[in-house]
Amino acid sequence: MGVIQVQAPGLFTTVQDCGREGFGPLGVSPSGAADSLSLRMGNWLVGNPQNAAGLEMTLLGGTFLFPQGGIVALTGSDFDASIPMWTSVKIEPGETLRIGPTRTGARCYLCIQGGIIVKPFLGSASTHVLSGLGGFEGRALRKGDVLSFGDSGQSFPNRIVSPPAYRKCLRVTAGPQSNWFPQSSLYDASYRVTEEANRMGLRLEGPPIPSPSGAKMITEGVSLGAIQVPPGGQPIILFVEQQTTGGYPKIANVISADLPSVGQLRPRDEIRFEPVCMDAARGLLLEQEKMLASLD
């Protein structure tokens, strides 16, 4: 077992795994890595199970001291780091890893051989900051924190992998209230990610989507990636810490294969939407899972 000493936490760094599924009826959203694809690939690079807990950094990375050393990998968006990304790297005892600001997308992942050890909540190590549950005391990391990681007993895996292609044109399937809106209202324009974008959801800004005429609905369950249209017509993509119910109509839903791309969107990014059918959405997710399985 080893430890990581947090010398600088970065802008918003949390412990995340692939989240907790199946607790929506209890009002608990899945949480987990905003870009689960990068986390899973990073865990493969260091020889971990794909669901092992790592560190998710947002926009600005941190500085971490490894008193006993360790085997690490950085994945996700290109952050200005003292080690190369998308490859396994051996950190020597007493070495400090420095990760600076992003050069591309929103989030970077630090995976450590053995995985970060925290007390699980509902079977997951993921931090859910809004509720103060899971992860490292249910909060973002602070200077002076000390994290433990496991002893896997494995040697240096010496692996490298090509990063995935992140999309700015998000593929979506029809939402449960899609027929309330003009057919092309979401697809004829681009939208800008506003400053009000976080792990709960991403507010977008663009041509207003016409409000449904006389249509009313009661609050109902919402899914990860649902695109709600509140009064005013500016859509919101619900994300990994979203509320589990909502009363706004849902025009579409980002497909599972493109959710990692949502996790890499920054404020002021321009995006578009492309409709696909359910069969296509399943096929794209299957291709992604086959790629991950081929790593083993």
C-alpha positions in Angstrom: 0.0 0.0 0.0 1.2 3.5 -0.8 0.0 7.1 -0.2 -0.3 10.3 -2.2 0.2 13.6 -0.5 -1.8 16.5 -2.0 0.5 19.5 -2.2 -1.9 21.4 -4.5 -5.4 20.1 -5.2 -6.1 21.8 -8.5 -9.3 23.6 -9.3 -11.7 20.8 -8.6 -10.3 17.3 -8.0 -12.4 14.4 -6.8 -12.1 10.6 -6.4 -14.2 8.9 -9.0 -14.8 5.4 -10.3 -17.5 4.4 -12.8 -20.3 5.3 -10.5 -23.2 3.7 -8.7 -26.0 2.4 -10.8 -29.6 1.4 -9.8 -30.2 3.9 -7.1 -32.3 6.4 -9.0 -35.5 5.3 -7.3 -33.9 6.3 -4.0 -33.0 9.8 -5.4 -29.3 9.0 -5.8 -27.8 9.8 -9.2 -24.9 7.6 -10.5 -22.1 10.2 -10.1 -18.8 8.5 -11.3 -16.3 9.8 -13.8 -17.5 12.5 -16.2 -15.4 10.8 -18.9 -15.7 7.1 -17.9 -13.9 6.0 -21.1 -10.7 7.8 -20.1 -10.9 6.5 -16.6 -11.3 2.9 -17.8 -8.5 3.2 -20.3 -6.2 4.7 -17.6 -6.9 1.8 -15.3 -6.0 -0.6 -18.1 -2.7 1.2 -18.6 -1.7 0.6 -14.9 -3.1 -2.9 -14.7 -6.2 -2.1 -12.6 -9.8 -3.3 -13.0 -11.5 -0.8 -15.2 -13.8 0.4 -12.3 -10.9 1.2 -9.9 -11.0 4.6 -8.3 -8.8 7.4 -9.7 -8.6 11.2 -9.5 -10.7 13.4 -11.8 -9.2 16.9 -12.3 -11.2 19.7 -13.9 -9.6 22.4 -16.0 -6.5 22.7 -13.7 -4.5 19.7 -12.3 -2.8 19.3 -9.0 0.6 18.6 -7.5 1.0 15.2 -5.8 3.9 13.7 -3.8 4.5 9.9 -3.9 6.6 9.1 -0.8 6.8 5.4 -1.8 6.5 5.8 -5.6 3.9 4.1 -7.7 2.8 3.3 -11.2 0.5 5.9 -12.8 -1.2 7.0 -16.0 -2.8 10.2 -17.1 -5.7 10.1 -19.5 -8.5 12.4 -20.7 -7.8 15.9 -22.0 -4.3 17.1 -22.5 -3.2 18.9 -19.3 0.2 20.4 -19.0 1.8 17.6 -17.0 5.3 16.6 -15.9 4.8 13.1 -17.4 3.5 11.9 -20.8 -0.2 11.1 -21.2 -1.8 7.8 -22.3 1.0 5.6 -21.2 2.0 3.9 -18.0 4.7 5.7 -16.0 6.8 4.7 -13.0 7.0 7.3 -10.3 10.1 7.0 -8.1 9.9 7.2 -4.3 9.8 10.8 -3.2 8.9 12.0 -6.7 6.4 14.8 -7.2 3.9 14.7 -10.1 2.8 18.1 -11.4 -0.3 18.5 -13.6 -1.0 22.0 -14.9 -3.9 23.6 -16.8 -5.8 22.0 -19.6 -4.7 22.5 -23.2 -7.8 21.0 -24.8 -10.9 19.7 -23.0 -12.3 19.8 -19.5 -11.0 16.8 -17.5 -7.9 14.7 -16.9 -7.7 11.4 -14.9 -4.9 10.2 -12.7 -5.0 6.4 -12.3 -2.7 4.7 -9.9 -1.8 1.0 -9.9 -3.8 -0.6 -7.0 -6.5 2.1 -7.1 -7.3 4.8 -4.6 -8.8 3.4 -1.4 -11.8 5.2 0.2 -14.8 4.1 2.1 -17.5 3.2 -0.5 -21.0 4.6 -0.5 -23.7 2.3 -2.1 -20.9 0.2 -3.6 -19.0 3.0 -5.2 -16.0 5.1 -4.3 -17.3 8.0 -6.4 -17.5 11.4 -4.8 -21.0 13.1 -5.0 -20.1 16.6 -3.9 -23.7 18.0 -3.8 -24.7 15.5 -1.2 -21.4 15.2 0.5 -21.3 11.4 0.1 -18.7 8.9 -1.1 -15.2 9.5 -2.2 -12.7 11.3 0.0 -15.0 12.6 2.8 -17.6 13.5 0.1 -15.7 16.6 -1.1 -13.1 17.9 -3.5 -9.5 17.4 -2.5 -7.7 20.0 -0.4 -4.1 20.8 0.2 -2.6 18.5 2.8 -5.0 15.6 2.1 -3.4 12.1 2.1 -4.9 9.4 -0.1 -4.1 5.7 0.1 -3.8 3.4 -2.8 -3.7 -0.4 -2.9 -0.8 -2.8 -3.4 -1.6 -4.7 -6.6 1.6 -6.8 -6.5 2.0 -6.3 -10.2 5.1 -5.2 -12.0 5.4 -2.1 -14.3 3.0 -2.9 -17.2 4.8 -0.6 -19.8 1.7 0.1 -21.8 0.6 2.8 -24.2 -2.8 3.4 -25.9 -4.2 5.9 -28.4 -6.6 8.5 -27.0 -10.2 8.3 -28.1 -11.7 11.0 -30.4 -13.9 13.4 -28.5 -16.9 14.8 -30.4 -18.4 18.3 -30.6 -21.4 16.9 -32.6 -23.2 14.8 -30.0 -25.4 12.0 -31.2 -28.9 11.8 -29.6 -31.9 9.6 -29.6 -35.5 11.0 -29.3 -36.6 12.0 -25.8 -40.0 11.0 -24.3 -41.5 14.4 -25.2 -39.7 14.9 -28.5 -43.0 15.0 -30.4 -43.9 18.2 -28.4 -41.4 20.2 -30.4 -40.8 21.0 -34.1 -38.9 18.1 -35.6 -35.7 20.1 -36.5 -35.7 22.5 -33.6 -32.6 21.0 -31.9 -30.6 20.1 -35.0 -30.6 23.2 -37.1 -28.3 25.3 -35.0 -25.2 25.1 -32.8 -25.2 25.7 -29.1 -22.6 27.2 -26.8 -21.8 25.7 -23.4 -22.3 28.4 -20.8 -20.4 29.1 -17.6 -23.2 27.2 -15.7 -21.8 23.8 -16.6 -20.8 21.3 -14.0 -21.2 17.6 -13.1 -24.9 18.1 -12.5 -25.6 19.5 -15.9 -24.6 21.7 -18.8 -26.7 24.8 -19.6 -26.5 25.6 -23.3 -27.1 28.9 -25.1 -28.4 29.3 -28.6 -31.5 29.8 -30.7 -34.4 29.2 -28.3 -36.3 26.0 -28.9 -40.0 26.8 -29.2 -42.0 25.9 -26.1 -44.7 23.3 -26.5 -48.1 24.8 -27.1 -50.4 24.0 -24.3 -48.5 20.9 -23.3 -48.2 20.2 -19.6 -46.4 17.4 -17.7 -45.9 16.2 -14.2 -42.5 15.5 -12.7 -41.1 12.2 -13.8 -37.8 10.3 -13.8 -34.9 11.5 -15.9 -32.0 9.7 -17.3 -28.3 10.4 -17.6 -27.8 12.5 -20.8 -31.4 13.7 -21.0 -31.8 17.1 -22.8 -34.4 19.2 -21.0 -36.0 22.3 -22.4 -37.1 24.7 -19.6 -39.2 27.8 -20.2 -37.1 30.1 -22.3 -36.1 27.4 -24.7 -32.4 27.1 -23.7 -31.6 23.3 -23.4 -29.8 21.6 -20.5 -27.9 18.4 -20.7 -28.4 16.4 -17.5 -25.1 14.8 -16.4 -23.6 12.4 -13.9 -24.8 14.2 -10.7 -28.2 15.1 -12.1 -31.4 15.2 -10.2 -33.3 11.9 -10.6 -36.7 13.5 -11.4 -37.7 16.6 -13.4 -40.7 18.4 -14.7 -39.3 19.9 -17.9 -39.9 18.1 -21.2 -37.0 16.1 -22.6 -36.5 16.6 -26.4 -33.6 14.1 -26.7 -31.0 12.0 -24.9 -27.3 11.9 -25.6 -26.3 8.4 -26.5 -24.1 6.4 -24.0 -21.2 6.3 -26.4 -21.0 10.1 -26.5 -21.4 10.8 -22.8 -17.5 10.8 -22.4 -17.5 13.6 -24.9 -20.0 15.6 -22.8 -17.5 15.2 -19.9 -14.8 16.9 -21.9 -16.9 20.0 -22.8 -15.7 23.4 -21.5 -17.6 26.6 -21.1 -17.8 28.5 -24.4 -17.4 25.2 -26.5 -19.7 25.1 -29.5 -21.6 21.9 -30.0 -24.3 20.5 -32.3 -26.7 17.6 -32.1 -27.2 14.7 -34.6 -30.3 12.4 -34.3 -29.7 8.7 -34.5 -32.0 5.7 -34.0 -31.8 3.4 -31.0 -30.3 0.6 -33.1 -27.5 2.9 -34.1 -27.0 4.0 -30.5 -26.7 0.4 -29.3 -24.2 -0.4 -32.1 -22.0 2.6 -31.3 -21.9 1.6 -27.6 -21.1 -2.0 -28.6 -18.2 -0.8 -30.7 -16.8 1.2 -27.8 -17.1 -1.8 -25.4 -15.4 -4.0 -27.9 -12.5 -1.6 -28.1 -12.2 -1.6 -24.3 -12.4 -5.4 -24.2 -9.7 -5.7 -26.9 -7.3 -4.0 -24.4 -7.3 -7.0 -22.1 
